[in-house]
């Protein structure tokens, strides 16, 4: 399905001559701004939550790598090759 912003824009472009004939440009501009704002609000929340998740996953990965390297260095029973693989 098509999002509301694209649908509103397409309908406004198709009926541009009718909108101008009835001098309703201001109403359609206001409607377009409202639809765009609603669309961008959800997009911003999506981007922010994706960034939040990416930051946490990167930190978790760094901690796992740190622990694996510390265990490989501090353990006496791990060879240099096996420590490099970890």
mmCIF file as gemmi writes it, N, C-alpha and C atoms, coordinates in Angstrom:
data_model
loop_
_atom_site.group_PDB
_atom_site.id
_atom_site.type_symbol
_atom_site.label_atom_id
_atom_site.label_alt_id
_atom_site.label_comp_id
_atom_site.label_asym_id
_atom_site.label_entity_id
_atom_site.label_seq_id
_atom_site.pdbx_PDB_ins_code
_atom_site.Cartn_x
_atom_site.Cartn_y
_atom_site.Cartn_z
_atom_site.occupancy
_atom_site.B_iso_or_equiv
_atom_site.pdbx_formal_charge
_atom_site.auth_seq_id
_atom_site.auth_asym_id
_atom_site.pdbx_PDB_model_num
ATOM 1 N N . UNK Axp A 1 ? 0.829 -1.185 0 1 0 ? 1 A 1
ATOM 2 C CA . UNK Axp A 1 ? 0 0 0 1 0 ? 1 A 1
ATOM 3 C C . UNK Axp A 1 ? 0.87 1.244 0 1 0 ? 1 A 1
ATOM 4 N N . UNK Axp A 2 ? 0.301 2.286 -0.498 1 0 ? 2 A 1
ATOM 5 C CA . UNK Axp A 2 ? 1.02 3.551 -0.614 1 0 ? 2 A 1
ATOM 6 C C . UNK Axp A 2 ? 0.794 4.377 0.653 1 0 ? 2 A 1
ATOM 7 N N . UNK Axp A 3 ? 1.83 5.062 1.116 1 0 ? 3 A 1
ATOM 8 C CA . UNK Axp A 3 ? 1.644 5.868 2.319 1 0 ? 3 A 1
ATOM 9 C C . UNK Axp A 3 ? 0.78 7.095 2.014 1 0 ? 3 A 1
ATOM 10 N N . UNK Axp A 4 ? 0.263 7.682 3.084 1 0 ? 4 A 1
ATOM 11 C CA . UNK Axp A 4 ? -0.698 8.776 2.922 1 0 ? 4 A 1
ATOM 12 C C . UNK Axp A 4 ? -0.072 10.01 2.282 1 0 ? 4 A 1
ATOM 13 N N . UNK Axp A 5 ? 1.205 10.274 2.559 1 0 ? 5 A 1
ATOM 14 C CA . UNK Axp A 5 ? 1.85 11.461 1.992 1 0 ? 5 A 1
ATOM 15 C C . UNK Axp A 5 ? 1.934 11.344 0.465 1 0 ? 5 A 1
ATOM 16 N N . UNK Axp A 6 ? 2.348 10.19 -0.016 1 0 ? 6 A 1
ATOM 17 C CA . UNK Axp A 6 ? 2.442 9.998 -1.472 1 0 ? 6 A 1
ATOM 18 C C . UNK Axp A 6 ? 1.068 10.004 -2.111 1 0 ? 6 A 1
ATOM 19 N N . UNK Axp A 7 ? 0.095 9.402 -1.441 1 0 ? 7 A 1
ATOM 20 C CA . UNK Axp A 7 ? -1.264 9.375 -1.967 1 0 ? 7 A 1
ATOM 21 C C . UNK Axp A 7 ? -1.848 10.789 -2.049 1 0 ? 7 A 1
ATOM 22 N N . UNK Axp A 8 ? -1.643 11.584 -1.014 1 0 ? 8 A 1
ATOM 23 C CA . UNK Axp A 8 ? -2.154 12.961 -0.996 1 0 ? 8 A 1
ATOM 24 C C . UNK Axp A 8 ? -1.48 13.799 -2.076 1 0 ? 8 A 1
ATOM 25 N N . UNK Axp A 9 ? -0.168 13.627 -2.231 1 0 ? 9 A 1
ATOM 26 C CA . UNK Axp A 9 ? 0.564 14.379 -3.248 1 0 ? 9 A 1
ATOM 27 C C . UNK Axp A 9 ? 0.076 14.013 -4.647 1 0 ? 9 A 1
ATOM 28 N N . UNK Axp A 10 ? -0.124 12.721 -4.885 1 0 ? 10 A 1
ATOM 29 C CA . UNK Axp A 10 ? -0.594 12.29 -6.2 1 0 ? 10 A 1
ATOM 30 C C . UNK Axp A 10 ? -1.981 12.798 -6.515 1 0 ? 10 A 1
ATOM 31 N N . UNK Axp A 11 ? -2.874 12.726 -5.519 1 0 ? 11 A 1
ATOM 32 C CA . UNK Axp A 11 ? -4.232 13.214 -5.744 1 0 ? 11 A 1
ATOM 33 C C . UNK Axp A 11 ? -4.239 14.727 -5.968 1 0 ? 11 A 1
ATOM 34 N N . UNK Axp A 12 ? -3.381 15.444 -5.249 1 0 ? 12 A 1
ATOM 35 C CA . UNK Axp A 12 ? -3.314 16.901 -5.423 1 0 ? 12 A 1
ATOM 36 C C . UNK Axp A 12 ? -2.788 17.264 -6.802 1 0 ? 12 A 1
ATOM 37 N N . UNK Axp A 13 ? -1.811 16.516 -7.287 1 0 ? 13 A 1
ATOM 38 C CA . UNK Axp A 13 ? -1.273 16.805 -8.62 1 0 ? 13 A 1
ATOM 39 C C . UNK Axp A 13 ? -2.293 16.49 -9.708 1 0 ? 13 A 1
ATOM 40 N N . UNK Axp A 14 ? -3.044 15.398 -9.522 1 0 ? 14 A 1
ATOM 41 C CA . UNK Axp A 14 ? -4.056 15.049 -10.53 1 0 ? 14 A 1
ATOM 42 C C . UNK Axp A 14 ? -5.179 16.076 -10.567 1 0 ? 14 A 1
ATOM 43 N N . UNK Axp A 15 ? -5.529 16.634 -9.409 1 0 ? 15 A 1
ATOM 44 C CA . UNK Axp A 15 ? -6.627 17.58 -9.369 1 0 ? 15 A 1
ATOM 45 C C . UNK Axp A 15 ? -6.174 19.015 -9.233 1 0 ? 15 A 1
ATOM 46 N N . UNK Axp A 16 ? -4.959 19.319 -9.683 1 0 ? 16 A 1
ATOM 47 C CA . UNK Axp A 16 ? -4.407 20.67 -9.52 1 0 ? 16 A 1
ATOM 48 C C . UNK Axp A 16 ? -5.272 21.731 -10.199 1 0 ? 16 A 1
ATOM 49 N N . UNK Axp A 17 ? -5.791 21.443 -11.375 1 0 ? 17 A 1
ATOM 50 C CA . UNK Axp A 17 ? -6.606 22.451 -12.064 1 0 ? 17 A 1
ATOM 51 C C . UNK Axp A 17 ? -7.92 22.706 -11.319 1 0 ? 17 A 1
ATOM 52 N N . UNK Axp A 18 ? -8.503 21.665 -10.756 1 0 ? 18 A 1
ATOM 53 C CA . UNK Axp A 18 ? -9.741 21.826 -9.975 1 0 ? 18 A 1
ATOM 54 C C . UNK Axp A 18 ? -9.466 22.594 -8.686 1 0 ? 18 A 1
ATOM 55 N N . UNK Axp A 19 ? -8.344 22.287 -8.05 1 0 ? 19 A 1
ATOM 56 C CA . UNK Axp A 19 ? -7.981 22.983 -6.803 1 0 ? 19 A 1
ATOM 57 C C . UNK Axp A 19 ? -7.794 24.472 -7.079 1 0 ? 19 A 1
ATOM 58 N N . UNK Axp A 20 ? -7.116 24.79 -8.181 1 0 ? 20 A 1
ATOM 59 C CA . UNK Axp A 20 ? -6.928 26.206 -8.537 1 0 ? 20 A 1
ATOM 60 C C . UNK Axp A 20 ? -8.242 26.872 -8.919 1 0 ? 20 A 1
ATOM 61 N N . UNK Axp A 21 ? -9.116 26.133 -9.589 1 0 ? 21 A 1
ATOM 62 C CA . UNK Axp A 21 ? -10.396 26.71 -10.006 1 0 ? 21 A 1
ATOM 63 C C . UNK Axp A 21 ? -11.251 27.109 -8.807 1 0 ? 21 A 1
ATOM 64 N N . UNK Axp A 22 ? -11.193 26.329 -7.751 1 0 ? 22 A 1
ATOM 65 C CA . UNK Axp A 22 ? -11.968 26.635 -6.548 1 0 ? 22 A 1
ATOM 66 C C . UNK Axp A 22 ? -11.173 27.468 -5.536 1 0 ? 22 A 1
ATOM 67 N N . UNK Axp A 23 ? -9.959 27.887 -5.924 1 0 ? 23 A 1
ATOM 68 C CA . UNK Axp A 23 ? -9.084 28.685 -5.066 1 0 ? 23 A 1
ATOM 69 C C . UNK Axp A 23 ? -8.902 28.041 -3.686 1 0 ? 23 A 1
ATOM 70 N N . UNK Axp A 24 ? -8.613 26.756 -3.706 1 0 ? 24 A 1
ATOM 71 C CA . UNK Axp A 24 ? -8.447 25.996 -2.462 1 0 ? 24 A 1
ATOM 72 C C . UNK Axp A 24 ? -6.996 25.583 -2.261 1 0 ? 24 A 1
ATOM 73 N N . UNK Axp A 25 ? -6.052 26.363 -2.802 1 0 ? 25 A 1
ATOM 74 C CA . UNK Axp A 25 ? -4.638 26.008 -2.678 1 0 ? 25 A 1
ATOM 75 C C . UNK Axp A 25 ? -4.192 25.971 -1.223 1 0 ? 25 A 1
ATOM 76 N N . UNK Axp A 26 ? -4.637 26.973 -0.457 1 0 ? 26 A 1
ATOM 77 C CA . UNK Axp A 26 ? -4.227 27.055 0.943 1 0 ? 26 A 1
ATOM 78 C C . UNK Axp A 26 ? -4.678 25.85 1.743 1 0 ? 26 A 1
ATOM 79 N N . UNK Axp A 27 ? -5.901 25.403 1.504 1 0 ? 27 A 1
ATOM 80 C CA . UNK Axp A 27 ? -6.413 24.236 2.217 1 0 ? 27 A 1
ATOM 81 C C . UNK Axp A 27 ? -5.598 22.989 1.882 1 0 ? 27 A 1
ATOM 82 N N . UNK Axp A 28 ? -5.243 22.815 0.623 1 0 ? 28 A 1
ATOM 83 C CA . UNK Axp A 28 ? -4.474 21.639 0.237 1 0 ? 28 A 1
ATOM 84 C C . UNK Axp A 28 ? -3.027 21.739 0.695 1 0 ? 28 A 1
ATOM 85 N N . UNK Axp A 29 ? -2.475 22.936 0.752 1 0 ? 29 A 1
ATOM 86 C CA . UNK Axp A 29 ? -1.112 23.099 1.284 1 0 ? 29 A 1
ATOM 87 C C . UNK Axp A 29 ? -1.099 22.752 2.765 1 0 ? 29 A 1
ATOM 88 N N . UNK Axp A 30 ? -2.093 23.228 3.511 1 0 ? 30 A 1
ATOM 89 C CA . UNK Axp A 30 ? -2.177 22.914 4.936 1 0 ? 30 A 1
ATOM 90 C C . UNK Axp A 30 ? -2.38 21.417 5.157 1 0 ? 30 A 1
ATOM 91 N N . UNK Axp A 31 ? -3.233 20.821 4.344 1 0 ? 31 A 1
ATOM 92 C CA . UNK Axp A 31 ? -3.456 19.372 4.451 1 0 ? 31 A 1
ATOM 93 C C . UNK Axp A 31 ? -2.2 18.584 4.134 1 0 ? 31 A 1
ATOM 94 N N . UNK Axp A 32 ? -1.474 19.029 3.111 1 0 ? 32 A 1
ATOM 95 C CA . UNK Axp A 32 ? -0.23 18.362 2.742 1 0 ? 32 A 1
ATOM 96 C C . UNK Axp A 32 ? 0.805 18.476 3.857 1 0 ? 32 A 1
ATOM 97 N N . UNK Axp A 33 ? 0.893 19.653 4.481 1 0 ? 33 A 1
ATOM 98 C CA . UNK Axp A 33 ? 1.843 19.839 5.579 1 0 ? 33 A 1
ATOM 99 C C . UNK Axp A 33 ? 1.496 18.947 6.774 1 0 ? 33 A 1
ATOM 100 N N . UNK Axp A 34 ? 0.204 18.798 7.061 1 0 ? 34 A 1
ATOM 101 C CA . UNK Axp A 34 ? -0.218 17.954 8.174 1 0 ? 34 A 1
ATOM 102 C C . UNK Axp A 34 ? 0.12 16.485 7.906 1 0 ? 34 A 1
ATOM 103 N N . UNK Axp A 35 ? -0.135 16.028 6.687 1 0 ? 35 A 1
ATOM 104 C CA . UNK Axp A 35 ? 0.164 14.638 6.335 1 0 ? 35 A 1
ATOM 105 C C . UNK Axp A 35 ? 1.676 14.408 6.353 1 0 ? 35 A 1
ATOM 106 N N . UNK Axp A 36 ? 2.429 15.361 5.823 1 0 ? 36 A 1
ATOM 107 C CA . UNK Axp A 36 ? 3.89 15.233 5.819 1 0 ? 36 A 1
ATOM 108 C C . UNK Axp A 36 ? 4.454 15.199 7.236 1 0 ? 36 A 1
ATOM 109 N N . UNK Axp A 37 ? 3.929 16.055 8.101 1 0 ? 37 A 1
ATOM 110 C CA . UNK Axp A 37 ? 4.418 16.098 9.47 1 0 ? 37 A 1
ATOM 111 C C . UNK Axp A 37 ? 4.143 14.772 10.189 1 0 ? 37 A 1
ATOM 112 N N . UNK Axp A 38 ? 2.983 14.217 9.98 1 0 ? 38 A 1
ATOM 113 C CA . UNK Axp A 38 ? 2.644 12.93 10.592 1 0 ? 38 A 1
ATOM 114 C C . UNK Axp A 38 ? 3.57 11.832 10.067 1 0 ? 38 A 1
ATOM 115 N N . UNK Axp A 39 ? 3.852 11.87 8.771 1 0 ? 39 A 1
ATOM 116 C CA . UNK Axp A 39 ? 4.733 10.88 8.162 1 0 ? 39 A 1
ATOM 117 C C . UNK Axp A 39 ? 6.161 11.023 8.689 1 0 ? 39 A 1
ATOM 118 N N . UNK Axp A 40 ? 6.65 12.258 8.792 1 0 ? 40 A 1
ATOM 119 C CA . UNK Axp A 40 ? 8.018 12.477 9.25 1 0 ? 40 A 1
ATOM 120 C C . UNK Axp A 40 ? 8.179 12.161 10.738 1 0 ? 40 A 1
ATOM 121 N N . UNK Axp A 41 ? 7.118 12.338 11.521 1 0 ? 41 A 1
ATOM 122 C CA . UNK Axp A 41 ? 7.18 11.986 12.93 1 0 ? 41 A 1
ATOM 123 C C . UNK Axp A 41 ? 7.465 10.499 13.104 1 0 ? 41 A 1
ATOM 124 N N . UNK Axp A 42 ? 6.755 9.668 12.368 1 0 ? 42 A 1
ATOM 125 C CA . UNK Axp A 42 ? 6.984 8.223 12.472 1 0 ? 42 A 1
ATOM 126 C C . UNK Axp A 42 ? 8.349 7.842 11.898 1 0 ? 42 A 1
ATOM 127 N N . UNK Axp A 43 ? 8.772 8.513 10.842 1 0 ? 43 A 1
ATOM 128 C CA . UNK Axp A 43 ? 10.089 8.231 10.259 1 0 ? 43 A 1
ATOM 129 C C . UNK Axp A 43 ? 11.198 8.578 11.246 1 0 ? 43 A 1
ATOM 130 N N . UNK Axp A 44 ? 11.077 9.722 11.936 1 0 ? 44 A 1
ATOM 131 C CA . UNK Axp A 44 ? 12.089 10.129 12.902 1 0 ? 44 A 1
ATOM 132 C C . UNK Axp A 44 ? 12.162 9.133 14.052 1 0 ? 44 A 1
ATOM 133 N N . UNK Axp A 45 ? 11.025 8.678 14.55 1 0 ? 45 A 1
ATOM 134 C CA . UNK Axp A 45 ? 11.026 7.694 15.622 1 0 ? 45 A 1
ATOM 135 C C . UNK Axp A 45 ? 11.669 6.39 15.169 1 0 ? 45 A 1
ATOM 136 N N . UNK Axp A 46 ? 11.434 6.007 13.935 1 0 ? 46 A 1
ATOM 137 C CA . UNK Axp A 46 ? 12.048 4.798 13.392 1 0 ? 46 A 1
ATOM 138 C C . UNK Axp A 46 ? 13.563 4.939 13.321 1 0 ? 46 A 1
ATOM 139 N N . UNK Axp A 47 ? 14.047 6.067 12.824 1 0 ? 47 A 1
ATOM 140 C CA . UNK Axp A 47 ? 15.49 6.291 12.725 1 0 ? 47 A 1
ATOM 141 C C . UNK Axp A 47 ? 16.127 6.352 14.115 1 0 ? 47 A 1
ATOM 142 N N . UNK Axp A 48 ? 15.467 7.024 15.052 1 0 ? 48 A 1
ATOM 143 C CA . UNK Axp A 48 ? 16.008 7.143 16.399 1 0 ? 48 A 1
ATOM 144 C C . UNK Axp A 48 ? 16.075 5.784 17.096 1 0 ? 48 A 1
ATOM 145 N N . UNK Axp A 49 ? 15.042 4.97 16.948 1 0 ? 49 A 1
ATOM 146 C CA . UNK Axp A 49 ? 15.063 3.652 17.593 1 0 ? 49 A 1
ATOM 147 C C . UNK Axp A 49 ? 16.089 2.737 16.937 1 0 ? 49 A 1
ATOM 148 N N . UNK Axp A 50 ? 16.273 2.835 15.624 1 0 ? 50 A 1
ATOM 149 C CA . UNK Axp A 50 ? 17.307 2.047 14.957 1 0 ? 50 A 1
ATOM 150 C C . UNK Axp A 50 ? 18.695 2.451 15.424 1 0 ? 50 A 1
ATOM 151 N N . UNK Axp A 51 ? 18.92 3.744 15.614 1 0 ? 51 A 1
ATOM 152 C CA . UNK Axp A 51 ? 20.221 4.206 16.086 1 0 ? 51 A 1
ATOM 153 C C . UNK Axp A 51 ? 20.469 3.761 17.525 1 0 ? 51 A 1
ATOM 154 N N . UNK Axp A 52 ? 19.419 3.804 18.359 1 0 ? 52 A 1
ATOM 155 C CA . UNK Axp A 52 ? 19.532 3.361 19.741 1 0 ? 52 A 1
ATOM 156 C C . UNK Axp A 52 ? 19.926 1.888 19.786 1 0 ? 52 A 1
ATOM 157 N N . UNK Axp A 53 ? 19.257 1.071 18.977 1 0 ? 53 A 1
ATOM 158 C CA . UNK Axp A 53 ? 19.549 -0.355 18.943 1 0 ? 53 A 1
ATOM 159 C C . UNK Axp A 53 ? 20.953 -0.616 18.408 1 0 ? 53 A 1
ATOM 160 N N . UNK Axp A 54 ? 21.356 0.086 17.371 1 0 ? 54 A 1
ATOM 161 C CA . UNK Axp A 54 ? 22.694 -0.103 16.79 1 0 ? 54 A 1
ATOM 162 C C . UNK Axp A 54 ? 23.781 0.242 17.806 1 0 ? 54 A 1
ATOM 163 N N . UNK Axp A 55 ? 23.592 1.307 18.56 1 0 ? 55 A 1
ATOM 164 C CA . UNK Axp A 55 ? 24.575 1.695 19.567 1 0 ? 55 A 1
ATOM 165 C C . UNK Axp A 55 ? 24.711 0.619 20.631 1 0 ? 55 A 1
ATOM 166 N N . UNK Axp A 56 ? 23.585 0.073 21.107 1 0 ? 56 A 1
ATOM 167 C CA . UNK Axp A 56 ? 23.638 -0.971 22.135 1 0 ? 56 A 1
ATOM 168 C C . UNK Axp A 56 ? 24.28 -2.243 21.598 1 0 ? 56 A 1
ATOM 169 N N . UNK Axp A 57 ? 23.961 -2.623 20.364 1 0 ? 57 A 1
ATOM 170 C CA . UNK Axp A 57 ? 24.546 -3.836 19.788 1 0 ? 57 A 1
ATOM 171 C C . UNK Axp A 57 ? 26.038 -3.681 19.538 1 0 ? 57 A 1
ATOM 172 N N . UNK Axp A 58 ? 26.475 -2.505 19.119 1 0 ? 58 A 1
ATOM 173 C CA . UNK Axp A 58 ? 27.904 -2.273 18.933 1 0 ? 58 A 1
ATOM 174 C C . UNK Axp A 58 ? 28.641 -2.34 20.264 1 0 ? 58 A 1
ATOM 175 N N . UNK Axp A 59 ? 28.058 -1.779 21.308 1 0 ? 59 A 1
ATOM 176 C CA . UNK Axp A 59 ? 28.676 -1.833 22.631 1 0 ? 59 A 1
ATOM 177 C C . UNK Axp A 59 ? 28.744 -3.266 23.136 1 0 ? 59 A 1
ATOM 178 N N . UNK Axp A 60 ? 27.684 -4.036 22.942 1 0 ? 60 A 1
ATOM 179 C CA . UNK Axp A 60 ? 27.677 -5.437 23.358 1 0 ? 60 A 1
ATOM 180 C C . UNK Axp A 60 ? 28.736 -6.235 22.603 1 0 ? 60 A 1
ATOM 181 N N . UNK Axp A 61 ? 28.869 -6.002 21.314 1 0 ? 61 A 1
ATOM 182 C CA . UNK Axp A 61 ? 29.902 -6.681 20.531 1 0 ? 61 A 1
ATOM 183 C C . UNK Axp A 61 ? 31.299 -6.328 20.999 1 0 ? 61 A 1
ATOM 184 N N . UNK Axp A 62 ? 31.523 -5.05 21.326 1 0 ? 62 A 1
ATOM 185 C CA . UNK Axp A 62 ? 32.843 -4.631 21.819 1 0 ? 62 A 1
ATOM 186 C C . UNK Axp A 62 ? 33.156 -5.286 23.159 1 0 ? 62 A 1
ATOM 187 N N . UNK Axp A 63 ? 32.163 -5.416 24.023 1 0 ? 63 A 1
ATOM 188 C CA . UNK Axp A 63 ? 32.381 -6.059 25.324 1 0 ? 63 A 1
ATOM 189 C C . UNK Axp A 63 ? 32.706 -7.538 25.146 1 0 ? 63 A 1
ATOM 190 N N . UNK Axp A 64 ? 32.023 -8.209 24.238 1 0 ? 64 A 1
ATOM 191 C CA . UNK Axp A 64 ? 32.288 -9.626 23.986 1 0 ? 64 A 1
ATOM 192 C C . UNK Axp A 64 ? 33.698 -9.824 23.447 1 0 ? 64 A 1
ATOM 193 N N . UNK Axp A 65 ? 34.121 -8.963 22.528 1 0 ? 65 A 1
ATOM 194 C CA . UNK Axp A 65 ? 35.48 -9.062 21.984 1 0 ? 65 A 1
ATOM 195 C C . UNK Axp A 65 ? 36.513 -8.79 23.072 1 0 ? 65 A 1
ATOM 196 N N . UNK Axp A 66 ? 36.261 -7.81 23.92 1 0 ? 66 A 1
ATOM 197 C CA . UNK Axp A 66 ? 37.172 -7.506 25.024 1 0 ? 66 A 1
ATOM 198 C C . UNK Axp A 66 ? 37.302 -8.685 25.97 1 0 ? 66 A 1
ATOM 199 N N . UNK Axp A 67 ? 36.177 -9.292 26.345 1 0 ? 67 A 1
ATOM 200 C CA . UNK Axp A 67 ? 36.231 -10.435 27.258 1 0 ? 67 A 1
ATOM 201 C C . UNK Axp A 67 ? 36.952 -11.623 26.63 1 0 ? 67 A 1
ATOM 202 N N . UNK Axp A 68 ? 36.688 -11.89 25.352 1 0 ? 68 A 1
ATOM 203 C CA . UNK Axp A 68 ? 37.361 -13.004 24.678 1 0 ? 68 A 1
ATOM 204 C C . UNK Axp A 68 ? 38.861 -12.771 24.598 1 0 ? 68 A 1
ATOM 205 N N . UNK Axp A 69 ? 39.268 -11.542 24.308 1 0 ? 69 A 1
ATOM 206 C CA . UNK Axp A 69 ? 40.705 -11.269 24.219 1 0 ? 69 A 1
ATOM 207 C C . UNK Axp A 69 ? 41.363 -11.317 25.597 1 0 ? 69 A 1
ATOM 208 N N . UNK Axp A 70 ? 40.695 -10.822 26.617 1 0 ? 70 A 1
ATOM 209 C CA . UNK Axp A 70 ? 41.255 -10.897 27.967 1 0 ? 70 A 1
ATOM 210 C C . UNK Axp A 70 ? 41.391 -12.335 28.438 1 0 ? 70 A 1
ATOM 211 N N . UNK Axp A 71 ? 40.382 -13.151 28.174 1 0 ? 71 A 1
ATOM 212 C CA . UNK Axp A 71 ? 40.469 -14.561 28.554 1 0 ? 71 A 1
ATOM 213 C C . UNK Axp A 71 ? 41.586 -15.273 27.799 1 0 ? 71 A 1
ATOM 214 N N . UNK Axp A 72 ? 41.791 -14.923 26.535 1 0 ? 72 A 1
ATOM 215 C CA . UNK Axp A 72 ? 42.842 -15.558 25.748 1 0 ? 72 A 1
ATOM 216 C C . UNK Axp A 72 ? 44.221 -15.143 26.248 1 0 ? 72 A 1
ATOM 217 N N . UNK Axp A 73 ? 44.379 -13.893 26.64 1 0 ? 73 A 1
ATOM 218 C CA . UNK Axp A 73 ? 45.681 -13.405 27.096 1 0 ? 73 A 1
ATOM 219 C C . UNK Axp A 73 ? 45.996 -13.91 28.498 1 0 ? 73 A 1
ATOM 220 N N . UNK Axp A 74 ? 45.018 -13.898 29.375 1 0 ? 74 A 1
ATOM 221 C CA . UNK Axp A 74 ? 45.256 -14.247 30.773 1 0 ? 74 A 1
ATOM 222 C C . UNK Axp A 74 ? 45.272 -15.746 31.035 1 0 ? 74 A 1
ATOM 223 N N . UNK Axp A 75 ? 44.771 -16.539 30.121 1 0 ? 75 A 1
ATOM 224 C CA . UNK Axp A 75 ? 44.74 -17.984 30.31 1 0 ? 75 A 1
ATOM 225 C C . UNK Axp A 75 ? 46.086 -18.583 29.898 1 0 ? 75 A 1
ATOM 226 N N . UNK Axp A 76 ? 46.599 -19.484 30.73 1 0 ? 76 A 1
ATOM 227 C CA . UNK Axp A 76 ? 47.885 -20.119 30.425 1 0 ? 76 A 1
ATOM 228 C C . UNK Axp A 76 ? 47.729 -21.297 29.48 1 0 ? 76 A 1
ATOM 229 N N . UNK Axp A 77 ? 46.563 -21.887 29.412 1 0 ? 77 A 1
ATOM 230 C CA . UNK Axp A 77 ? 46.377 -23.086 28.616 1 0 ? 77 A 1
ATOM 231 C C . UNK Axp A 77 ? 46.022 -22.805 27.149 1 0 ? 77 A 1
ATOM 232 N N . UNK Axp A 78 ? 45.865 -21.55 26.77 1 0 ? 78 A 1
ATOM 233 C CA . UNK Axp A 78 ? 45.488 -21.209 25.395 1 0 ? 78 A 1
ATOM 234 C C . UNK Axp A 78 ? 46.745 -20.85 24.618 1 0 ? 78 A 1
ATOM 235 N N . UNK Axp A 79 ? 46.914 -21.518 23.444 1 0 ? 79 A 1
ATOM 236 C CA . UNK Axp A 79 ? 48.081 -21.218 22.612 1 0 ? 79 A 1
ATOM 237 C C . UNK Axp A 79 ? 47.878 -19.888 21.893 1 0 ? 79 A 1
ATOM 238 N N . UNK Axp A 80 ? 48.951 -19.375 21.3 1 0 ? 80 A 1
ATOM 239 C CA . UNK Axp A 80 ? 48.872 -18.09 20.611 1 0 ? 80 A 1
ATOM 240 C C . UNK Axp A 80 ? 47.941 -18.16 19.403 1 0 ? 80 A 1
ATOM 241 N N . UNK Axp A 81 ? 47.973 -19.268 18.663 1 0 ? 81 A 1
ATOM 242 C CA . UNK Axp A 81 ? 47.106 -19.423 17.497 1 0 ? 81 A 1
ATOM 243 C C . UNK Axp A 81 ? 45.647 -19.499 17.887 1 0 ? 81 A 1
ATOM 244 N N . UNK Axp A 82 ? 45.345 -20.246 18.949 1 0 ? 82 A 1
ATOM 245 C CA . UNK Axp A 82 ? 43.967 -20.359 19.398 1 0 ? 82 A 1
ATOM 246 C C . UNK Axp A 82 ? 43.473 -19.042 19.991 1 0 ? 82 A 1
ATOM 247 N N . UNK Axp A 83 ? 44.363 -18.311 20.654 1 0 ? 83 A 1
ATOM 248 C CA . UNK Axp A 83 ? 43.99 -16.994 21.174 1 0 ? 83 A 1
ATOM 249 C C . UNK Axp A 83 ? 43.692 -16.019 20.047 1 0 ? 83 A 1
ATOM 250 N N . UNK Axp A 84 ? 44.435 -16.117 18.957 1 0 ? 84 A 1
ATOM 251 C CA . UNK Axp A 84 ? 44.166 -15.262 17.802 1 0 ? 84 A 1
ATOM 252 C C . UNK Axp A 84 ? 42.851 -15.602 17.141 1 0 ? 84 A 1
ATOM 253 N N . UNK Axp A 85 ? 42.475 -16.853 17.148 1 0 ? 85 A 1
ATOM 254 C CA . UNK Axp A 85 ? 41.188 -17.257 16.567 1 0 ? 85 A 1
ATOM 255 C C . UNK Axp A 85 ? 40.008 -16.795 17.419 1 0 ? 85 A 1
ATOM 256 N N . UNK Axp A 86 ? 40.242 -16.668 18.705 1 0 ? 86 A 1
ATOM 257 C CA . UNK Axp A 86 ? 39.119 -16.272 19.566 1 0 ? 86 A 1
ATOM 258 C C . UNK Axp A 86 ? 38.842 -14.812 19.368 1 0 ? 86 A 1
